[in-house]
Amino acid sequence: MKASPLSYIFSALLLSAAVIGPVRADDVLSRTIPGKWIEPLVPESDPEPYYPEYDRDDLLARAALQVNVGQYRRALATLGKVPPDKSPAQTALLKAKSLAALGRFDQALDVLARPDLAGDLPAQVLHADVLGQLERYPESLALLDQLAAKNPASVPVHFLLGWYRERSGDEDGALKAYTWFAEAPQDYAAQWRGHPRDFTDAQDVVYIGRALDRWATLSGAYMQDQSLNNLILSMFTAAYQRIDTECYSAHTAAAAYFLAHDDADEALNELTQALTGNPHDAAAHALAGKIAVDGFNFASAEQQIAAIRDVDPDSIAADLLEARNLLQQRRPAEALAPLNAVLARRKDNIEALGLMAGAQALLLHDDVTAQVLKQADSIQPHSAAAYFEVAEQLAAMRQYPRSEAMYKIAVDRAPWWSAARDGMGLLETQSGDEARARIVLEAAHAVDPFNVRAVNYLKLLDMMDEFARKESAHFIVMYDPVQDPIVPEYFSDYLESIYGVVCGDFHYEPRLKTMIEVFPTHDAFSVRTTGAPWIATVGASTGRVIALSAPRDGAGGAFNWSRVVRHEFTHTVTLGATDNRIPHWYTEGLAVWEEHSGLQWEWVPMLQDAVKNNKLFRLENLTWAFVRPKEPNDRQLAYAESYWICTYIEEKYGHGAHLVLLDQFRQGHDLDTAFTAALHEDAGKLYDEFSVWAAKQVAGWGYDDASNAKYTQLVAAADDLIHTENYADAATKWEQIVALRPMDLLPHERLMGLYLQLEDWNKAADQLEILSRVELKDNRYTKVLARIYQKAGKLDLACQRALKAVYINPYDMAAHELLAELDEKAGNTAQAAHERHVIPILQAWLDRQSQENDAAGAATPSQGAQ
């Protein structure tokens, strides 16, 4: 018998029955908000739902509506007014649903165990459901078997038989139960295709859709019949659109289905509708929380956790979501508390054990990880779930070999589970093995043809199959030979020129050649890095692989690719030196430091404001300013501050301190331990001292009130002199302004223009050097510099600046012609010949682009034609 790795995505759906976790006095005392023990007749704070006129005085109808919209306490109050002799079975059913939703499971079971309900099918189905949710699987399944014998046509009974067999680890038994829905005499798929309007029970249709999905997944039917995808979705849609517009569980089921196919956008659309109808639907909140965690939206995840606990303060689903939220924040030690809370009540909970093993793996407690996995195997010997959880956590931390080993076990145990194959395929792409990635992802696509992430990656791999490769001593550059013929002419030589410098700075050389993948469109680059077609950057490193958007219009726009690849290769080196355990902010700070460009102009007022108003991030929060910024400039501030901290460490403690820190992180130590070993003070103390240093830096920038007033006066006077064409005196004024505010871009720009006007080439060159040092996208400064150095007879400098102009915009013909001319005049024969070789290649590319643009314009109908 095989066991099932049921995803938490689908297990969250069971919360719609609101039965998570037993209630015991010691559990309650351990909670900080024992809300479930508040008098049950206290109504919700929500406004009462709208009652149709004909139902206004029907207490049972009113209670049913209240349950449907999640007002469980109000429903209990309403039911308390129902005469004992009026519809006792329906009253008991609604009361049990409400009690279970509030987490009062013992009381719910007491109600459902009443002798007079022994023959009531809905009550007995709910009884079995509650037992199953409490993980009392033998009792639940025994009751369901009895119900199936007496009610062989019951849709809920057969669904729950499959569900709880799968939950208990009996995958074969689960498939047998789900197959009941797909084969004669039922064959609900055929019935639905032929006569969908014969189905009039919305909840039954939801059960059928979910059962057919599990059957198709476990049996591999999706591979043979791809129409099942639309058929199942049409069931959920019909349930909430045609049959019962107030069947909110159908929206939640559809959301779970979309999320299982990695379509978070559609899942969120469905969840919005589910929570609009029932704002207390714990299943919907659990799914929304999962999406929030995956998107690094930790505040939103906390809101979903709070919403679940508002209904059931002891919710196991909330504890598990809290653990996921902490793990995604790279806080595995803190995740242990909610996981221990779950396992104290449900020692056999596979999801909790998997997350516990993942947390221990991140803490480098390999022995404990193995023990927890052994415990999971003793409960469900063939389950992939725990191994999948460990693989996901290790993959998020780029622990590629350790993660791959776990994914392989998960795939071997659950070959039908697309999530495990998707995760492994993504891992292979990030580690640079596209051939293996294709094998895994094609298998994932075969299992689930509608998985969005797998489809995106396979399209990307198809594109990459057409890439050309240029291999050098330490790098493999991959590019589109048609769209980007200039890439191989410069990338490899530049990369080899910086290899020894960057590796020497951090005392580490990658064991394998680093792969540089240049994508012809920004969307393709985004899929390569995130699995989705958008990301707000032009370069990314996953370790061995560096992905870039092509540095030209139509892709990432022109940018200084040499600076970007140096930055990204620094990530490759520092990630490798620490076995991918370096804090994100630290690898970013070192990468900016390694650019040797200094502070960017746009960072200056931002840093000044952050220091003045105490907005700098403390070290423990710095990484999340990159990943999940709360304010529009948080990510830029995080880059600037990280660079600043690295600069401060370099200045005060020397470069050797960075090497010690890298080694400490490689050993898995936290910030305090690492900083104490390297700097002899913990992270908090380092931050306090850094803050003092930062204040001193800002103090010399001229942004205090007195300097601001003087700045305003001087600028007005200097501009007046420019307007009267008194350029020499204007230059003197702007020199005073630069001295007052040296980190302001405007004075340097004004001085550059004035010195050019005055033909003071040396001073103009000084200002141009300052302006070009951090310029990433505009090569005009460097082209003018090249001409000035040529005029001054400094041909070597002229050639260097012309080459930088080519690097900033590789598709600028004027820059290439300038470089060729200067190389010839400087006697750089080989370099000049190289440029003369490149120019016709670029001209052919420009001509083709022009022809394509003309053809596109001709194909567009004239707006004025009638």
N, C-alpha and C positions, 0 to 999 in steps of 0.2 A: 504494500500500500504506500502510495506517495503522499506527501504532505503539501499543503498549499501556502505560498507566500502571499496571501491576500494583501493588497496594498492598503495603506492607511487611507488612501483616497476613497476607496469603497467602504472601508470600515467606518469612516465618518458618517456614512449614510445611515448607519444603524442608530445614530443619535436621534433620528426623527422619531424613533419610539421612546427616546429620552430615557435610556436605561444604561447608565454607566456607573459602575462601582457600587459595592455593598455599603451599608451604613453600619458603623460600629461606634460605640461611645468613644473609644480611644482615638479613632480617626477624627471624630468631630472636635475633640478637645485640642487636636494638633493643628486645626485650621484657624486662620485669623478672622474669617468672616463666616461664622456658622449660620448663614442665612436660611438654610433649609429648615432650621428648627424654630423659625419665627412662626407664630400662630398661622395656620394655613388659611384662615378665613380673611386675613389681611389682603385686600385686593391689590392688583398691580397698579403702578403709577400711570400706566398707559391710559389714554381715553378709551372709553367703552367702544367696541366695534359697532358699526351700523347694523341695526336689526330690522329686517323687513317687517312691515306692519303686521303681516299675518303670523310672525314668529315672536312678536314683542312679549306676549304673555305666555309663550310656550317655554317653560323653564329648561326642558331638556334640549330643545332646539337652540336656546340661548347658550347653554353650557357647551353644546357641540361647536357652536361658532367660536366661542371663547377659546376652546381647546385648539381649534384649527388656526387661530391667529396667535397662539402662544401665551394666552392669558390664563395660565394654569391655576394660580391662586384665586383669581376671580371666578374661574369655573368651579372650583371647590366650594366657594361661597354660594354660588348659584345652586349647585347640586344639593347643598345643605337645606335648601328651601323646598326641594322636590318631595312630595308625599311618599312615604315608604312603599306604598302599594302601587305607585305609578311606574310602570316599565322598569322593574328592579334590575333586569339584566343590562339594559342600556345605561341606566344610572351607574351601575357598578363598573361598566366598561369605561365610561368617561372619567369616573373617579380614579380608576387604576391608571389610565393614561396620564392624568394630571399628576398623580403622586409619583409615578415613574419619571415624568419629565422633571420634577423637582428634586429627584434623587432620593425619594423616600421609598426605596424599593421593597423593604420588608413590609411596609403597609400596603403597597400595591399587590404584593404576592398574597397577603392575607385576604384582600378583597377578592382576588381572582381564584383563591382556593375554596371559596364558599361552596357548599354542596349544591345549592340551587343553580350554580353556573356550570356544573359538570357537563351538561348537555348543550351548552351555548357555544357554538363554534367560534365566533369572534373573540369571546372571552378566553377560550382555551388557546386560540392562536396567540393572543397577547401574552398569556401566561407562559407559553413556550418561548416567545420572543424575549420576555424579561429574563427568564432563566438563561437563555443563550447569551444575552448581553452581560449577565453576571459571570459568564464563562463556566457556568454549570452545564457543560455540554452533554454529558450522559443523560441528565434529567430532561433537558430540553429536547434532545433527539428522541428519547423514549416516548415523550408525550407527542411529538410530531408524528412518529411512526403510528401511534394509536389513532391520531386524528386522520392520517392518510388512509388507514384501513377503513375507517368509518365514513370518510369524505373523500373518495378517490378523485373527485373533480376539482378540489379546492386549489385555487391558484396560490393564495398566501401560504398554505401548508407546504406545497411542493417547493416554492421558492425558499422558504425558511429551512426546509430539509437540506437543500443544496448549500445554502449560505452557512449554516452552522456545521455541516460536515466539512466544508472548506475551512472554516475558522478553526475547527478542532484538529485539522491536519489530514483529514481523509479526502484527498483530492479525487481519488477514484470514485468514492461514494458521492462526492459533490457533483462530479460530471454526470454520473448516472441520474441524479435528481434533476439536474438542469436539462438533461436530454429529454426528459418527459415533456418539456415545453416545445421541443424541436421536431419530435417524431410523431407519427400517427399513434393514436387517433387524434391527438390534439393538433400538432403541427401548427402552432400559432403563427409562425411566419407566413405559411401558405394562407391561413385564414385571413390574416391581416392584409395580404396582398389582394385577396379576392373580395373581401367584404369588411373593410375597416369600420364601417358604420354599424356593424352588428355588435361592436364592443361598446358597452355603455357604462362600465364601472371604471372610473379613472384610476383608482388605486390598483385594481387588478391589472390594468394596462401598464402601469409603472412597474409592477412586479414582473410582468411578462417581458418587458423591455430589458430590465436588469438581468433576468434569468437567461434570456437569449444572448445577451452580451457575454455573460460568464461562460455559457455553453460554447459560443463561438470562439472565445479566447482559449479555453482549456482544450477544446477539440481541434483547434486549428481551422475552424470553418471559415474564418475571415479570409484565409488564403485562397479558398476555393470559391467563395461567394462574396465579392466585395460590395454587392448591393445591400448586404446586411447592415452596413454602417448607416445608410440613409433610412433603411426600414426601422431600425431601432430608434433613431432620432425622431422619426415621424411618430412613433408611439408616444414618446415623452411630449412632443409638441401637441399631438391630438388630445392627450390627457388634460393639459392645462388650457388649450384653446377651444376645443370643441366639446369635450365631454363635461368638464368641470373647471370653470375659470378660477375657482378657489382651491384647486389641487396644487398647493404650493410645493408639496414634496416632489412633484413631477419636474419642477424647475431645478430643485436640488439634485435629482437624479441625472438630469441632463447636464448640469454643471460637472458632476463627478465624471460623467462619460467624456465630456470635452477635456477635462483635466487629465484623464487617463491617456488621452491622445496628445498631450502636451499643447493643447490649445487653450491657454490661460485667458485670452481675451474673450472668447465665447463663453468660457466658464464663468467669468465675472459678470457678463451680461445676464446669464441665467441666475446667478446668485443675487444680483441686484433685485431681480423680480421676486425671487423667493423671499428675500428679507423685507421687501416692501409689503408682501402679504403677511408674513409671519416674522416680525423682527426678533423673535426669541428662538428661532429655529437653530438649535445647537449644531446640527449637521451642516447647515449652510455656513455658520460662523467658523466651524472647523475647517471647511474647505477654503473659505476666504482667508483664514489664517495661514493655511498651507501656501497659498499663492503669495501672500504677503512675505512670509519667511523666505520663499524661493527668490523673491524680488528684493531681498534685503530691506524690506519696509518694516522695520522692527516695531515702530510705534503702532502701525496698523495691526500687526500681529498681536501686540499687547491689548489693543482694543477688542479684538476678537476673543482673546482669552477671557478678558473681563466680561464680555457679553455672555459667554458660556457660563461663567461662574455666577453671573447675576441670577441665572435660573437654578443652577446646581453648583454651589460653592465647592463641592468635593468631586467635581467632574474629573474623571481620569483622562478624558479627551483633552481637557484644558491643561492638565499636568503634562501630557505628552506634547502638546503644542508649545507649551512653555519651554520644555526641554529642547525641542527643535529650534525654537527661537534663540535660545542661548548657544546652542551648538553652531548655528549659522553665524553668530557673532564671535565665534572662536573663543567661547567661554565654557569649555568642556567641564572644568571643575565645578562651576556653578550649576551646570545641567544635571549633576549627580543628584541634587536634592529633590527636584520633582520626579526624577526617575525612581529614586529610592522610595518616594511616597507612593508611587504606583505599585512597585513591586512588593511593598509591605502589605498591600491589599490584594494584589493579583500577582502572585509569585510566578505564575506561568504565562504572563502576558508577553507574547513574542515580540510585539512592537517595542515594548519597553526594554526587553532584553537586548534587542538589536541596537537600539539607541544607546543603551548602557555600554555595550561592547564598543560601539563607535566612539563614545566619549573616552573610554579607557584607552582606546587605540590612539586618539589624539594626544592623550596625556603620556604616551609612550609606555603605558603599563601593559606590555604585551602578554605577560603571564595572566593578568586579570582578564584581558580581552579573551584569551583562549579559554579560560574557565567559564566566562559568561556564555561564549558560543557553545561550549560543551553542555552547559545547562540547557540552552535552547534546543540543542540536538536531542537531549534526553526527553524533552517534551514533545517535539515534532522532529523526528529523526531525519526527515528528508526535506525540511523546509528551507527555502532560499531566503526568507524574509530577513532574518537576523544578519546574514552575510551581506545582503544587499544594503542594509542600513550602514554597516561598517564600510563597505565599498564607497558609498556616497559621501560619508564624512571624510574619508581619506582622500577621495578625489577632490573634494572642495579645498583641501589643504595641499593639493598637488603632490601627494605621496603616491606617485604613479605605480611603482612595482608592488607596494603593499595593497593598493586599491585594486590593481588588476587581478591579483590572486583571489581577492574576495569576490570580484565580479565573475570570475571564471566559475567559482563554486555556485554562485547564484544562477548563472546561465545554465550550468550543467544540471542543476536540480529543477529548474523551471524554464525549460527551453521555449515555452510559450509566452513568457513574460517579457514584453517589449521594453519595459522600463529598464530591466537589467541589461539588455542588449544595447539600448540607447546609451546608457551610462558608460558601458565599456567602449562603445564606438567613439563617443566623445573623448574618452580618456586616450584612445589610440591616436586621435587627431591631434590632441594637445601635446602628446609625447613625440609626434612627428612620424608615426608609422601609418601613412595614408592607405597603404595596401591592406594592412590588417583591419584598419578602420572600415574600409569598404566591405570586406567580408562580413564583419559584424553588423554593420548598418544595413546591408542588403538583407541579411537574415532578419533583422528587426523589422524592416519594411515588409518582408514577406509575412511575418507574423501579424503585423499591424500596418496595413497599407495606408492608413489615414493618420499616422503619427506625424505631427507637424515638424518636430525637430529632426526626425530621421529623414524626412523628405527634403528639408532644407540642406542638410549635410550631404545627402547623396547628389543633389544638384550641384553643390559646391565641388564635390569630388569629381563630378563629370567635367566641370570647368577646369579643374586642376590637372586632369589627364591631358589637356591640351597645352599645358605650360611647358616652356623650355627650361632647361637646367644649366647653370654654370657652376662648376665645382672648383674650389680652390683648396688650399692647404687646410683651412679651418672652417670653411663655410660652404653651404650649398644655397645658391640663389635661384629661386624659381619665379617665373614671370610669364606674362602673356606676350609671345614674340610679335604678335601683330599690333596689339594696343600699346605696348611699352617696349619698343626696340632699343630705347636709350638705356634701360636699366642695366643690361650686362656690360655696358661700356664703362661704367664707373663703380658700381656697387662692390664688386669683388675686391678690386684694388684698394678701395678705401677701407673696407672691412679688415683686410689683412694688415693695413697700416696701423690700425688702432688695436688690433688683437693683443699684442704684447703689452701695450700700455695699460689697457683696462684689466687684463688678467694679472699684470704685475701689481696694480694698485690694490688688488684684493687677494693676492696670493692664491689664486685658484684658476685652473684651466679646465674647461668642459671636457668630459671624457669622449664625447661624440661631436661630430661636426654640427655647428649650429645652422639651422635651416631658416632662410629668409624668404618668406612668401609674399610677393607683391601682387595685390589683387587689382584687376582692371576697373572694378567698380567699388564704390564705398559700401553698397549693400552686401556684396560678396565678402568683403573684409569683415563686415559686422557679423554675418552668419558664421564666418570662420572663428570669430572670437567669442560670440555669445549664443549662437544658434538662432538668432533673430536678425532681421535685416535692418538694424539701425544701432549705432553706437556713436557717441559724441567724441571721437578721437580718431587719430590716423595711424596709430601704432600700438601694438600690444605684444607682450611676451608671455608665453605659457611655460617657459623653461627652455627646452631645446629649440622650440619653434618661435620665431618672431614674425608676426604678420603685419603688413603695411598696406595701406591704401595707396594706390599709385600717385606719385607726386605731380599731378597735372589736373587741369580743369576737366571735369567730367568724372573725376574719381574723388580724391580727397582734397583737390585743389593744390596749387603749387605750394610746396613747403620744403624747408631745408631737411631733406631726407637723411643727410649725413649726421646731423645732430640727433634726429629721431632714432636712427639705428644705433648710434652710440649709447643713447639713453636706454634703449631696449636691450642692447647687448649687456649693459651693466646689470639689468635685471637677470638676464640669463646667468651671469657670473655669480651674483650674490645669492640667487636662488639655489644654484648648484653648490655654492660654498656652505650653505646652511641646510642642505637637503630639503629645500623648500619650506623651511620653518622660520624664515625671517619675517618680522612684522611688516605688513603692507606699507605703513608710513615710512619705515626705515629703508626699505628697498627703493621707494620713490625718492626719498631725500638723497640717498647715495647716487641714484641715477641722475638727478638734476645736478648734484655736485660734480659728477664725472663729465658733464657737458662743458664745464669751465666757462660758462657764459655770464655768470653773475645773476643778480636779481633782474627779473623782467620789469619793465616800466609799469605795467598795469598792477604789479604786486605792491608797489611802493605805497600808494594811498591806502590800499587795503590793509597792509601790515601796520601802517601808522595808526589807522583807526582801531585795529584789533588790539594793539598794545595800549593805546590811550584808554580804550573802553573795556579792557579786560575780556577780550573776545578770543584770545588764543586758546587753542584746544589743549587740554591736558593730554598727556601721552596715551592714557588708556582710552581716550575718545578720538584720537587723531585718525586712526585707520577708518573709522566709520564716517568721517567727514568725506573721505574718498568714495566709499561704497554707497552710502545713503545720506547725501547732504540734505540738511534741513532748510538751508538758505541758498539763494542763487549763487553766491560766491564762495560757499563752503569748500567746494572741491579745489578751487584755485588757492584759497587760503591754506588748505591742507598741504598742497604742493609747496607753497612758499615757506610755510612754517617748518615742514619736514626738511627742506633744504637748509633752512636757517639753523635748525638743531644740529644737523650734520656738520655744518660749517663751524658752529660753536664748539662741538666736540673736537673737531680737527684743530682749531686754534688753541684750545685750553689743554687738551690731553694728548694731542699728537695723533698721527695717523694710526699708530699701533693700537690705540684704543678701539678703533673700528674693527681691526682684525680680531681682537679679543671678543668683542661683541658678536661678530659673525660666528665665531667658534662656540660661544655660549648658546646662541640660538640653534646652532646645529645640534647641540646636545639636548635641545628641548626645554631649556630653561625659560622662565617667564621674565618679564621686564625687570622686576626688582632684582632677581638673582643675577641676571646678565649685567645690569648696570653696576651692581655692587662689585662683581668680579672685575669688570673692566675699568670702572671709574671710582670705585671705593665709596659709592653712595647710591642709594636706591633711586628709582625713577622719579619719585616725588621730589626729592631733594634736587636732582638734576634739573627738573622742570623749573623749580623755584629759582635756581641760579641762572638758568637760561633766560627766564623772564626779566631778570635784572639786566642781563647783557642786552636783550632785545630793546629794553627801554633806553639804554645808552645809545644803541644804533639809531633809533628813531629821533633821539634828542638832537642829533646833528643834521637832520634832514630839513630843518627850517619850516616846520608846520605848526609851530607854537603861535599864539595870538600876535605877539609882537612882530615875529617874522612874517606872518600873513599880511599884516598891515603894511609893512615895509615892501613886501613883494608886490602888493597891489599898486603902490605908488610907483615903484621902479618900472613895472611892466607898462603902465600908462605912459610914463615919460619915454621909455625906450620905443614904444610903438609910435609916439608922436615924431620922434627923430627919424624913424623909418619912413613915415608918411611925407616928411620934408626932404627925403633922400639924403639925410645926413648920416650916412652909413657908418662912418668911423666912430662918431660919438655914440651911435646906437649900439655898435658892437661893445663899446666900453660899458654902457649900461647893462647890456645882457651878460657881460662878464661878471659884473657885480651880482646880478641875479643868480647866476650859476654858483657863485661862491656862497650866496645865501641859501640856495636850495639846490644842492648838487644832484639830488636824485629825482629831479623833475625833468620830464622829457622836453617840454616846450622850450626852455632856454637853450638847450643843446641844438634843437632844430633851428631856432632863430639864428644862433651863432654860426651854424653850418652855412646857412644861406647868406649871411652877411659876409663871412670870410670868402665865400666863393665870389660874391659881388665885388669885394675888395681885392680879389686875386691873391689873397694871403693863403697860398696852397698848403703850407705846413699846418697852420692853425685849422684850416678847413678839414684837412686829413685827420687831425686829432679828434675833431667833433664827429666826423663820419665814422671813425673807428668806434667811438662810444656808442653811436646810434646803431651801428651794424652788429655789435657784439651779441645782442640778444634777439635781433630781428630774424624771424622764422620764415616769413612768407614774401617779403618784398626785397628784390635783389638790386634795386636802384642805388642804394647806398654803396654797395660793393662795386658796382660798375663805375660809378663816379670815382671812388677811391682808386680803382685800377688805373683810370686815366690820369689822376693826379700823381700817382707814383710813377707812371710812365713819363709824365712831364718833368718830374724831379729826377729822372734817370734811375729810379729804384725799380728795375725791371723784375727782380725776383719777387718783391712785394706786390708789384702790379699783377704778375701772373697768379700769385696766391689768391688775391682778391677776385680776380676774374674767374678762377676755378670755383671759389665760393659762390659767385653769382650763378654759375652753372648748377652747382649743387642745390641752391635755393629754388631755381626754376629750370629743371633739365630740358624743358621744351621751349625755352626762349632762344630763338635763333641768334638774336643780337649778342647774347652772352657768349654763345659758342664762337661767333665770328670774332668777338673781342679777344677771347682766350687764344684762338688760333693766331691772331695777329701778334699778340704780345709774346706768345711762345716763340714765334719765328724771330721776333726782334731780340729776344733774350738768348737765342741760340739753343733753345730747348727743342732739338730736332725731333726726338721721339714723341714728345708731347704735342708738338705742332702737327706732326703726321697723323697722330691719333685724332686730333680735332678735325683735320681735313677729311679723315675717314668718316667721322660721325656726322658732319654737316650734310652730306647728301642723304644719309639715312634719315636724318631729322626732316630734311626738305621733302622727301618722299612721304613721310608720315604727315607733315603739314598739308601737303597737296591732297592726300587722301581724305584728311579731315575736312578740308574745304569742299571737296566733291560730295562727301556724305552730307555735309550741312546744306549744300545747294540742292541736293536731291530731296532731302527732308523738307526744305522750304517749298520746292516745286510740288511736293505731294500734298501740301497743306492748302486747302481751298482758300482763295482770297476772301477776306472778310467783307470787302466792298462789292464783290460780284453778286449780282441778283439774277 
